[in-house]
């Protein structure tokens, strides 16, 4: 049986059917679930969706749980969500992949392009090999030699430096910017869960007990964070401000909101200046999948954090 995402036959193992989903395991893409419904499965062959499936393969490969691919996720993919990574982002992901497998500087790591390419959001083995060649040319990695199925490579000092200079590399903190509203208590809990599953420490200003200027404290927390998660639901000005501060400091902002906020004509429609950004949407009745999506999104961009247990 061929993998729904990469199309390869090697190592693909269908699992049990549960809750209308078929469990799949692929040596390239990892563990994921697809709809049992045949009509939904046909979406994998949709000419607008099929060329973008590598993005779901990337998310499935780094997910710490079974990655769920339902009809909505496939339809979102047709609309370009999630977006592709830029070339610099893919190089950083490649470097992080090598670093995550290296116990020490100079250790040789084996890579098989046909197995590893989703880790850097590549479209296929050829793009992965091109990234390896470019990273070698600019002195980030050393190509040691060829193996039966791939290559031996090692991360050079400049590669380690690139990884450490991205964001706040030594921080395990993830600041959360969102409205203070008890209606959103379930949402904050889901965001906390997602950040913790990815291996980072979630922090919101009301989690912290202190005296002094609140904005000074917020800016300090943002500056000390690896990334921030900004929930724009309810369109609070403070969230836009805090996201802007992070952007100005070169700290990654992961955007989330109620799915209704993305719809035309919605009462809480997002402001026009952020509508072009990529969002991880949530709905009240599906927060479990939202937490999984957000966790996979964090890991795909920043790798597993220092608190990761799996």
N, C-alpha and C positions, 0 to 999 in steps of 0.2 A: 504494500500500500504506500502511495506517495504522500509525502508531507504536504499539507494544505498551504504552507507558507513558502517553503523553498523548492518544493517539487522533487526533492531527492527521495530515493527509495531506501538508501542505506540507513539501517538502524531505526526505522520508523515502526513504532509499536502502538497500535490502537488499544485503549484500555476500556474500562466499563462505561456504560451509559448511565448518567445520573442527572436528574433535573433537566432533562431535555438536551443534555450536552454529551458529546463523545470526548473522552480523554485521549490525548495524543502525546507520544514522546518521540522526539527526533534528536539525534546526536548533534545536529547543527543548531536547531532552534530551541531545544529544551522541552519543557513540559507545558502543555496548553490544552484548553478545551475549545471545541467548536460545536456549533448547533447540530443536533441530530436531524433537524428538519432539512430535507433535501433541497427545498427551494432556497433556504438560507445558504446552504453549502454552495449553490450555484453562483453566489456573489463572489466567491473566490476566483471565479473565471471571468467576472465582469471586466471588460477591457479598460475601464477607468480605475479599477481597484487593483487588478493583478500586478501592474508595474510598481505599486506602492506597498506590496505585502512585506517587503524587506524591513519596513519600519516596525511592523508588528513582530516580525522575527527578532528584531533587536530588543524590543521590550520583553518578549517572552524569554529570551536567553538570560536576561539579568534579573527576572522576577524571582523573588524569594518564595513565592507560592505558585500554584497552578495559574497560569495566565488565561483569563477568560476572554474568548473572542465571540461576541454575540452579534446579532444582526446590526444593532446600533453602532457598534465599534467599526464594522465594515462600512456602513454608510457614512460614518464620520471620516473614514479614510478617503472615501471618494471626494470629500470636501477639503482634503489636505490636512486633516488632524489625525495624528500629530504631524508637525512639519518635519521636513528633512533637516539634518544637521549640516552646518557649513563645513568646508574643508578643514579650517583650523579646529573646529569642534571634533571632527572625526580623528584628526591627528592626536588631539588630547585624549580622546577615548582609547585610541590605540596605545598610547603611552601608559595610560592608567591600567589597561589590560595587562601589559607586560609587567608593570610594577606590582600588580596584585598577585602575580605568580612568582615574583622574585623575592627570595629571602635575604639577599644581600646584593650590593653593587657588583656588577660583573657576572652574575649568574646567567648561564645559558638557558634559554626557554625555547621549547619546541613549539612551532606554530604550524597548523595545517589549514591553509586558506579555505578549503571546502567546509571545514568544521567551525572555524573561528570568525569568519567575516562579519556575522551579525553584531559582534561585540563592539565594533566601531561604526555601526549603522551603514555598512557598505551594502551595495546592491548585489554583490556577489564576490566570489574568490578573486576575480581579476582586479576589482577595485581595492580589495584588501592588500593584494600583492603590490599594487601601485603605491599605496600608502606606505608599506614597508620600504619600498625602494626610495621614496621621497624622504622618509624619516632617516634612512641610512645616508642619503646624499647630503642632508643638512646637518648631520652629526648628532642626531638624537639617539639612534640605535646603531649597534654593530651587527652586521650580517656575518655570522660565524661560518656557516656552510649549509649545504643542502642535506635533507634527510629523505627517506623513502617517499613520504607524502607531503613534505613541506620544507621548512628551514629551521635552523637554530639561530636565535637572535639574542642579544643582550642589550639592556638599557644603559646608555652612557650617562656620564655625569650631567651633561646638558639636558638629557631627557628627564632625569630626576628633578633638575632645577625647573624645567618647564612645568612639570606636574605640581611642584610645590609652590610655584608662583601664581598658580591659577586660583583666584579667590582668596580665601583665608585658609590655607592648606592644612594647618595644624588644628583647626577648630573642629569640635564635634557639635557645635551649636547650630540650630536652625531657628531663626526668629520668625514668629508668626504675626503678620499684620492683618487684623480683621476688626469688624465692628464689635463693640462691647454690647452684647444683646443676648439675653437668656434664650431667645428663640433659636440661637445658633449653637447652643451647648452641645448638641449631638454632632454638629459639624466640627467644632473644635476638637471633640473627642476623636473623630475619624482622622483629622489632620495629625493629631498627636500620635495616633496608632501608626499611620503611614510613615511618619518621620522616624519613629522608634524602630519600626520594622526595617527601614533602610539603614539603620545603625547610627542615627544621630540623636541629639538631645533637643527636643522641642522647647521653645521658650516664648511665652507671651508676657507682655509687661505686667499684667495683673497676676501672673504666677510668681512675681518677684516682690519681696517685701523690702522696701527701702524708704528713705526720706531724701528729699531733694527735688531738683527740677525734673519733671517727668520727661521732657523732650531730650534733655541731656542724657538721661538714662536710656531712652529708646535708641538714640543715635549711637551710644556706646555699644548696646547690644547688637545693633545692625553691623557696626564696624567689626565686631568680634565674631560674626557668624560666617559659616561656610556658604550659606545661601539663605534666602528668606522665602517663605510661602505667603503670598498676598491673596486674601479672599476679598474680592471687590463687592460681594453681595451687600446690598443696602447703600452702595455708593457713598461710603463715608470718605470725607476729604482726607482724614488722617491716613487712611490706607494708601491713597494715591500719593500722598506726601512721603510716607515711609518707603514705598516702592521706588519713588524718585530718588530718595537719598541713597538707597542701595544701588540703584543703577549708576548714580553719579560716582559712587565709590568703587565701581567695577565688580560688585557682588551680584551673583546671579539671582534673578527673581523668578520664582515659579508661580504662575498665575492660576487661581482657581475661582470659581463662582457657581452660584445656582444656575443650572442649565437654562432656566427661564430668562435670565439676564442677557442671554445671547440672542434672544428672539426679537425680531422687529416688532415695535409697538408695545413692548413690555413696559410696565410702570417703572421698573428698576433697571431699564436698559442701560448697559454700560456706556460711559462717556465715549465719544467718538475717538479720542486720542489713545485709547487702549484696545479698541475693537479689532485692530489688525494683529494683536498678539495671540500667541497660542495659549489656550486655557484648558485646564483639566476640569471639566464640569461635574457637578454633583446634583443628585436629586435626593430628597428626604427618604424615599422608599428604597434606595439602593446604595446606602453609604458603605456597605461592605465592599462592593466592587470599586467604589470611588477610592477607598483607602488602598486597595490593591493597585489600582491604576496610578495613584499618586506616588506610592512607594516605588513602583517600577520606573516611573518617570524620574524620580530622584536618583535612583541607582544608575539609570542609563546615562545621566549627565555627570554625576559626581562619584559614581562607584559606591560600593558598600562602605558605610562609615565605620569608625572605630568601635562602635557599640554593637555591630552586627553579630548575630549569634548563629546564622545559617548562611 
